[in-house]
């Protein structure tokens, strides 16, 4: 590799690529650091809602298509891990370690994006990591449970989850329609963005209901840690 990069043409191209990457990353980092922070109300409303949407999306995905195996393995993992002399507990611990490694990378990206909104950087990082880890472990537990229940039980659970998701989406759509401005609908990207914003505002209104607040309760714990202005014993 060293001899390959030592050629003049390869060295110039590599230096140009490194320079472009440095400029792009610097621009992205500076735009994040010096952007205007979100309002406290908006940040407080959306912070527990985003992981809830992630968890609900996976629940709908699991209800739509039942997982074949309790744990999804890649072909290499199927060959070396599952086919190796390991106990079930060791395989589950390996899967959790892989999930938490990916969660750590997602946490780093999310913490960098939310850096202007965090009062205490390390507390925000810890809260984001714990929230995402909770969702990932919940997702793993969902797959394990659903793959082991009887077909009749799965059909009942599937109907409950899909009906609940459809009800929430329908309520959010109705709220978006009721709060949309009167007059002929517009066209183009601006109109589409306006409709998406109205739908998200409607979803936020639905999640402000008692049922929505109950579903957000586990994630509110992590959101409070992310938004903490001070950490005491």
Buried (B, 14 or more C-beta within 10 A) or exposed (E): EEEEEEEEEEEEEEEEEEEEEEEEEEEEEEEEEEEEEBEEEEBBBBBBBBBBEBBBEBBBBBBEEBBEEBBEBEEEBEEEBEEEEBEEEEBBEBBBEBBBEEBEEBBEEBBEEBBEBBEBEEBBBBBBBBBBBBBBBBBBEBBBBBBEEEEEEBEEBBEEBBEBBEEBBEBBBEBBEEEBEEEEEEEEEEEEEBBEEBBBBBBBBBBEEEEBEEBBEBBBBBBBBBBBEEEEE
